[in-house]
Amino acid sequence: MVGRLEFGTAATAARIAVPDAGELIEQGPAQQALTAPRHGFTASLVAGSGRPAADLRP
């Protein structure tokens, strides 16, 4: 699972899971979740990581 502070590290994972308010809102291949997130909360985490999506690719 990925928290706010670990999102930059998630780029090294093969798969990630993103929880919000105790509910799993997105899970799947890290590259997909980091470069084309399906959930708005995931997109906001990527945007807040301070790193361009290209830098978050594994």
C-alpha positions as CSV (number, residue, x, y, z in Angstrom):
1,M,0.0,0.0,0.0
2,V,1.1,3.5,-0.7
3,G,0.8,6.4,1.7
4,R,1.5,10.1,0.9
5,L,5.1,10.0,2.0
6,E,6.0,6.9,0.1
7,F,4.6,7.7,-3.3
8,G,8.0,8.6,-4.8
9,T,9.3,5.2,-3.6
10,A,6.3,3.4,-5.2
11,A,8.0,3.8,-8.6
12,T,10.3,0.9,-7.7
13,A,7.4,-1.4,-7.0
14,A,5.8,-3.7,-9.6
15,R,2.3,-3.2,-8.1
16,I,0.8,-0.7,-5.8
17,A,-2.4,-0.3,-3.7
18,V,-3.8,3.1,-2.7
19,P,-6.0,3.4,0.3
20,D,-8.2,6.4,1.1
21,A,-10.2,6.7,4.4
22,G,-9.7,3.0,5.1
23,E,-10.9,1.9,1.7
24,L,-8.7,0.5,-1.1
25,I,-9.5,2.8,-4.0
26,E,-6.9,1.7,-6.6
27,Q,-4.6,-1.2,-7.1
28,G,-2.6,-2.6,-10.0
29,P,0.6,-2.2,-11.9
30,A,2.7,0.7,-10.5
31,Q,3.4,2.1,-13.9
32,Q,-0.3,2.4,-14.8
33,A,-1.3,3.9,-11.4
34,L,1.6,6.4,-11.5
35,T,1.2,7.6,-15.1
36,A,-2.5,7.1,-15.7
37,P,-4.3,6.9,-12.4
38,R,-8.0,5.9,-12.5
39,H,-8.9,7.6,-9.2
40,G,-8.7,11.3,-8.5
41,F,-7.1,10.7,-5.1
42,T,-4.3,8.7,-6.7
43,A,-3.8,11.5,-9.2
44,S,-3.5,14.0,-6.4
45,L,-0.9,11.9,-4.7
46,V,1.1,11.7,-7.9
47,A,0.8,15.4,-8.4
48,G,1.9,16.0,-4.8
49,S,4.9,13.8,-5.0
50,G,6.9,16.7,-6.5
51,R,8.2,14.5,-9.3
52,P,7.0,14.4,-12.9
53,A,5.1,11.3,-13.8
54,A,8.0,10.4,-16.2
55,D,10.3,10.2,-13.2
56,L,7.9,7.9,-11.4
57,R,8.1,5.2,-14.0
58,P,9.8,2.0,-12.8
